[in-house]
Structures are given as C-alpha cells and as structure tokens.
Amino acid sequence: MRHRILLTTAVAVLLIGAGLVAVRLLGGPGSTLGEAVAMAPADAQRYTFTDWAAVRAEVGASASEGDLAELLDAGFDADLTAASGLVDSAPLLSAEFGWSPATIDWELLAQSPEGAVEIVSLGEVSPDAVTDRLDALGYQRPAEDDGVWVGGTELLAGISGRTGLRATPTLQYVAVRDGLLWAGDRQPYLETALAGGEGPSDAVADLADSFTESPAAAVVYTADHACEALSMRQADDTDRATGDQLLARAGKINPVTAFAMGLLPGGGAEALLGFENDDQARTNADTRAVLAAGPAPGQGGDFSDRFAVDEVTAEGTLVRMVLDPEPGAFVLSDLSSGPVLFATC
C-alpha cells in the first residue's frame, strides 16, 4: 500500500522558500490552461479544459481523425475526457466539421448563466478548411472573415438528424480567428466573448496558472460555483451529519475564493484552493489535508479509495494538494461535482 504523506503547514512553509520559484516557472503564467482561461468571458463561473495534444500523448494516439475512436476510449479509461465539452459531439465534428478532439490542440468550455462558449485551438487544422465546411453545412457567412457564422438551432438539428450524430448546442454560432475557433449557444454572448474584456477574477486566474504543470484535463470554478457544485448540501441527511462531524474534528475552515482540480501529464493530480489571505491558507492547509485523507461522505467510501495525498502546502493565498490517483480511479470525474468534503465552503 502506498504511504500517504500529509504535510502540516509548518513543514510546508519550509518547502515554499526553496520550491515556490521552481513551481511558478514550471506551471506559472503562460501555461496553456492559464492562457485559455484568460480569454474566457469575465462572467464565466465554470471552466473545463482539455489539452487534447497532451491526452493523445498520454494514450499513444496520433493526431488523425482515424484514431478518434481509440482516443476517446483510451482517454475515457484514463479519466482524461471528463472535462471536455466536445466528447459527445466528436463523431459529428469529425464527419461533418473537419476537426475533432483527434486533431485539435486544446479546448476550453466557459459557462455562465448568460451562455456558454467553447474556445478551441485548431493547431494544425486549417482555418480555411474549417470555414469551407461551415459554408457547405449551411452556416450563414459573416460580413467579415473573423465574424460569427450563424447556424442556429434548426440548422444544427438538421445536421444532427441527417447524420444521426449528437451535436452540442455550442455549435450553433462559430467564429474562426487567429488559429482559434470560438463557438457558442447564444450569438450575443459569443460576440461579447469575442470582443474581449477584463477576463476572469484574480482568484480564478491565479489558480489556473498555478498547477506545477499545465494539466491535460482540468476544471476551474469561481467561489460561487465551487460552493454550490461541491457543497455537502447535495448529500443526504446521514452523509451531511457525518460531514458536519468530520468538519468539526478537522478544525477551522474558511470559504474558498476559487477551486481547481487537474490531471497532470504522467498521471498525477492536483487540487488547488484559493483563500482570502495567507493566514487562511495556512490554517486550511492543515484542516483540508485531514479531510482529504478521511471518509468521503456523499461520494462513498474514503478519499483514500480514490487517491493518496502526497503533499499539502500553503503558498501565499493558495493551498496545493498533490494527489496520486489509485489505479482505475476517476478522480476528476468524481470530484469535480459534489459533495466533496475537502472542498467544502
């Protein structure tokens, strides 16, 4: 059995001085996830990211539409497709749109109450080939080359009905510019996203840029979304009572300012929790480490059934939990929706 190493804040502080600079260089500003999140609409509350080039490398698939089925099967088994907003539509994308997870570099799905936007890095996929397909499928060509191609619900339903393949609603409206494809379920929201703006909150941006390596798959949540999506309120009465007891034993906790979880190249995982100040981070490094090593009410069993906790550190306002997933465990799938006791607000 693997040993779980739970570092208290006192030990973690000793590590930070020597290691924080290296951490920032490895996964700091400029990471693929961080750059993608920075482009998302400012009001997004939930960001889900898949680095398809990294996934292909992990599972040994080539960048070919012919390898799509193999990629999706192997990626699912490795829990690397859980964050994708394109998986269900991948066969349709490959057959009709001329691109899919098999050939793009990465995707980010940003969601808010006002709409959803997919940002896709096309990589080696030709933008002209993409727009030629949109034209052939019946999308209305924009007046400007980088404008929005208008499809709508009827066109997308017709494509899906003709092929018998599923289509995500975000394919209703599409724009292609600077090697990126932008797609959305509402034209005004997509146009607002394309216009740019202030970007995500500092708390969200900091977490997106703080993984030790840019993840192959990840979720990033605002405080409001994390406190709702991961809440123990989703558990039944018995599990909520158990959770309350475990929280009381663990010690003081504070609400998070943002939450992120990612699967890193090579199979490791990290959970990142943001807090208002350094003192809260140090306090929560201890309490959340205890919670992450114990029972998982609402999820079933113990967290140790899913992962070993290798290290927990407080780094400024950030708590980093380095996790070693158990073989066959679906850590990102299971713990990106609640209840998740160690991420509770």
C-alpha positions in Angstrom: 0.0 0.0 0.0 1.3 3.5 -0.8 2.2 5.8 2.0 0.2 9.0 2.3 2.3 12.0 3.3 0.3 14.7 5.0 2.4 17.9 5.4 1.3 20.3 8.1 1.6 24.0 7.4 4.8 24.3 9.5 6.6 21.8 7.2 5.0 23.2 4.1 6.4 26.7 4.9 9.9 25.2 4.8 9.3 23.8 1.4 7.9 27.0 -0.1 11.1 29.1 0.2 13.1 26.6 -1.8 10.5 25.4 -4.2 8.0 28.2 -4.9 10.1 29.8 -7.6 10.6 26.5 -9.4 6.8 25.8 -9.1 6.0 29.2 -10.7 8.5 28.6 -13.5 7.0 25.1 -14.3 3.3 26.0 -14.2 3.1 29.7 -13.8 2.0 32.5 -16.2 1.9 31.3 -19.7 0.6 27.8 -19.1 -1.8 26.6 -21.7 -4.7 26.4 -19.2 -3.9 29.9 -17.8 -3.8 31.4 -21.3 -7.1 29.7 -22.3 -8.9 30.9 -19.1 -7.6 34.4 -19.6 -9.5 34.6 -22.9 -12.9 33.5 -21.5 -15.8 35.8 -20.7 -15.5 37.7 -17.4 -18.8 36.4 -16.1 -17.9 32.7 -16.6 -18.3 30.6 -13.4 -17.2 27.2 -14.6 -14.2 26.4 -16.8 -13.5 23.0 -18.1 -10.3 22.4 -20.0 -8.9 19.5 -22.1 -5.4 19.6 -23.7 -6.1 17.2 -26.5 -2.5 17.1 -27.7 -1.4 16.1 -24.1 -4.2 13.5 -24.0 -3.1 12.0 -27.3 0.5 11.8 -26.0 -0.7 10.1 -22.8 -2.7 7.4 -24.5 -0.4 7.0 -27.6 -2.9 8.2 -30.2 -1.8 10.1 -33.3 -3.3 13.4 -34.5 -5.5 11.7 -37.0 -9.3 11.6 -37.4 -8.8 7.9 -38.0 -7.7 7.5 -34.4 -10.7 9.3 -32.9 -12.5 6.2 -31.5 -9.2 4.9 -30.0 -8.5 8.3 -28.5 -12.0 8.6 -26.9 -11.9 5.1 -25.5 -8.5 5.3 -24.0 -9.0 8.9 -22.8 -12.2 7.9 -21.0 -10.4 4.9 -19.3 -7.7 7.4 -18.1 -10.3 9.9 -16.9 -8.9 12.5 -19.3 -12.1 13.2 -21.2 -14.3 14.2 -18.3 -13.7 17.9 -18.7 -14.4 18.1 -22.4 -17.5 19.8 -23.8 -16.9 18.2 -27.2 -16.7 14.5 -26.5 -20.4 13.7 -27.2 -20.2 15.6 -30.5 -16.8 14.3 -31.5 -18.1 11.8 -34.2 -20.2 14.6 -35.7 -17.3 17.1 -35.6 -15.0 14.6 -37.4 -17.5 13.6 -40.0 -19.1 17.0 -40.8 -16.9 19.8 -39.5 -13.5 18.6 -40.5 -11.9 18.7 -37.0 -12.4 16.9 -33.6 -10.5 16.1 -30.4 -8.4 13.8 -32.6 -6.8 16.8 -34.4 -7.1 20.0 -32.3 -4.6 21.2 -29.7 -6.9 22.0 -26.8 -10.4 23.2 -25.8 -11.9 25.3 -23.0 -15.6 25.4 -22.2 -16.5 28.5 -20.2 -20.1 28.6 -18.8 -22.1 31.4 -17.2 -25.8 31.9 -16.6 -25.8 34.0 -19.8 -24.4 31.4 -22.1 -21.6 29.0 -22.9 -18.5 29.5 -25.1 -16.1 26.9 -26.5 -12.6 28.1 -27.3 -10.7 25.7 -29.5 -7.0 25.9 -30.5 -7.0 24.4 -34.0 -3.3 23.6 -34.1 -2.5 22.1 -37.5 -6.1 22.2 -38.6 -6.5 24.7 -41.5 -8.9 27.6 -40.6 -9.8 27.8 -44.3 -10.8 24.2 -44.3 -13.0 24.8 -41.2 -14.8 27.8 -42.8 -15.3 25.9 -46.1 -17.1 23.2 -44.1 -19.2 25.7 -42.3 -20.2 27.2 -45.6 -21.1 23.8 -47.0 -23.1 22.9 -44.0 -25.3 25.9 -44.4 -24.0 28.4 -41.9 -24.6 32.0 -42.8 -21.2 33.6 -43.8 -20.3 36.7 -41.8 -19.6 40.0 -43.5 -16.1 40.0 -42.0 -13.8 37.0 -42.2 -13.4 36.8 -38.4 -17.1 37.4 -37.7 -19.7 35.0 -36.5 -21.0 32.2 -38.7 -24.7 31.9 -37.9 -26.2 28.4 -37.7 -28.9 28.3 -35.1 -31.0 25.5 -33.6 -32.7 24.5 -36.8 -29.6 24.1 -38.8 -27.8 22.2 -36.1 -30.8 19.9 -35.5 -30.9 19.3 -39.2 -27.3 18.2 -39.3 -27.7 16.0 -36.3 -30.9 14.5 -37.8 -29.3 13.8 -41.1 -26.3 12.1 -39.7 -27.8 10.5 -36.6 -25.0 12.0 -34.5 -25.2 14.3 -31.5 -24.4 18.0 -31.6 -23.6 20.2 -28.6 -25.6 23.4 -28.6 -22.4 25.5 -28.6 -22.0 24.7 -32.3 -24.9 27.0 -33.2 -22.7 30.0 -33.7 -19.0 29.9 -34.7 -16.1 32.3 -35.4 -12.6 31.5 -36.6 -9.8 33.9 -36.0 -6.0 33.7 -35.3 -5.9 29.9 -35.2 -8.7 29.7 -32.7 -12.3 28.5 -33.2 -14.9 30.2 -30.9 -18.3 28.6 -30.7 -21.4 29.4 -28.6 -25.0 28.6 -27.9 -26.1 32.3 -28.0 -24.9 34.7 -30.6 -24.9 37.9 -28.5 -22.9 36.1 -25.8 -20.4 34.8 -28.3 -19.9 38.2 -29.8 -19.3 39.7 -26.3 -16.7 37.0 -25.7 -15.0 37.8 -29.0 -14.9 41.5 -28.1 -12.7 40.6 -25.1 -12.8 42.4 -21.8 -11.4 42.2 -18.3 -11.2 38.4 -18.1 -11.7 36.2 -15.1 -11.3 37.3 -11.5 -7.8 37.4 -10.0 -8.6 34.3 -7.8 -9.6 32.2 -10.8 -6.7 33.5 -13.0 -4.2 32.7 -10.2 -5.4 29.1 -9.7 -5.5 28.5 -13.5 -1.8 29.5 -13.7 -0.7 27.7 -10.5 -0.6 24.0 -11.4 3.0 22.7 -11.4 2.5 21.6 -15.0 -0.2 22.7 -17.3 -2.8 19.9 -16.9 -4.0 17.5 -19.5 -7.6 18.0 -18.2 -8.9 20.4 -15.5 -11.8 22.2 -14.0 -11.7 25.7 -12.5 -14.6 27.1 -10.5 -15.3 30.6 -9.1 -16.1 30.8 -5.4 -19.9 30.9 -6.0 -19.9 27.9 -8.3 -17.5 25.9 -6.2 -19.6 26.4 -3.1 -22.7 25.3 -4.9 -21.3 22.5 -7.1 -19.1 20.9 -4.4 -21.5 21.5 -1.5 -22.4 18.9 1.1 -25.9 20.2 0.7 -26.2 17.7 -2.2 -25.7 14.8 0.2 -28.5 13.0 2.1 -29.2 13.8 5.7 -27.0 11.0 7.0 -24.0 12.0 4.9 -24.5 15.7 5.8 -24.4 14.8 9.5 -21.3 12.7 9.0 -19.7 15.6 7.1 -20.5 18.0 9.9 -18.8 15.7 12.5 -15.7 15.4 10.3 -15.5 19.1 9.7 -15.8 19.8 13.5 -13.0 17.4 14.2 -10.7 18.7 11.4 -10.6 22.2 12.7 -11.3 25.7 11.3 -12.1 26.1 7.6 -12.7 29.2 5.5 -14.7 29.7 2.3 -12.6 29.3 -0.9 -12.2 32.2 -3.3 -11.8 29.7 -6.2 -11.2 26.0 -6.7 -9.4 24.0 -9.4 -8.6 20.3 -10.0 -6.4 18.9 -12.7 -4.9 15.7 -14.0 -1.3 16.3 -15.0 0.8 14.7 -17.7 2.2 11.4 -16.3 -0.9 10.6 -14.2 -0.6 12.8 -11.1 -3.3 15.1 -9.9 -3.6 18.4 -8.0 -6.4 20.2 -6.3 -5.9 23.9 -5.7 -7.9 26.0 -3.3 -7.7 29.8 -3.1 -8.3 31.9 0.1 -8.6 35.5 1.1 -5.2 35.7 2.8 -2.0 33.8 3.8 -3.3 33.1 7.3 -6.4 31.4 6.0 -4.3 29.4 3.5 -2.0 28.1 6.3 -5.0 27.2 8.5 -6.8 25.4 5.7 -3.7 23.5 4.5 -3.9 21.6 7.8 -7.7 21.1 8.0 -8.2 20.2 4.4 -5.3 17.7 4.5 -7.1 15.9 7.3 -10.4 15.9 5.4 -8.8 14.7 2.2 -7.3 11.7 4.0 -10.5 10.6 5.6 -14.1 9.4 4.7 -15.8 10.8 1.7 -19.5 11.2 2.7 -21.7 11.6 -0.3 -19.1 10.1 -2.6 -19.0 6.8 -0.8 -16.1 5.1 1.0 -12.9 7.1 1.8 -11.0 9.6 -0.3 -8.0 7.1 0.1 -10.0 4.7 -2.1 -9.5 7.3 -4.9 -6.1 8.8 -4.3 -3.2 9.1 -1.9 -2.3 12.5 -0.6 1.4 13.0 -1.3 1.7 16.6 -0.1 -0.3 19.6 1.0 1.3 23.1 1.1 0.2 26.6 1.7 1.8 29.0 -0.8 0.6 32.6 -0.2 -3.2 32.5 -0.5 -3.1 29.1 -2.3 -3.4 25.6 -0.9 -2.0 23.0 -3.1 -2.9 19.3 -2.7 -0.7 16.9 -4.6 -2.6 13.7 -5.2 -1.6 10.3 -6.5 -4.7 8.7 -8.1 -5.4 5.0 -7.4 -5.3 2.7 -10.5 -8.6 2.9 -12.2 -9.9 5.7 -10.1 -11.9 8.5 -11.8 -10.6 11.3 -9.6 -11.5 14.3 -11.9 -14.9 12.8 -12.9 -15.9 12.0 -9.3 -14.5 15.1 -7.5 -15.5 17.9 -10.0 -19.1 17.6 -8.7 -20.3 17.4 -5.2 -20.4 16.6 -2.5 -16.7 16.9 -1.9 -16.0 17.3 1.8 -12.4 18.6 1.5 -13.5 21.4 -0.8 -16.5 22.5 1.2 -17.1 26.2 1.9 
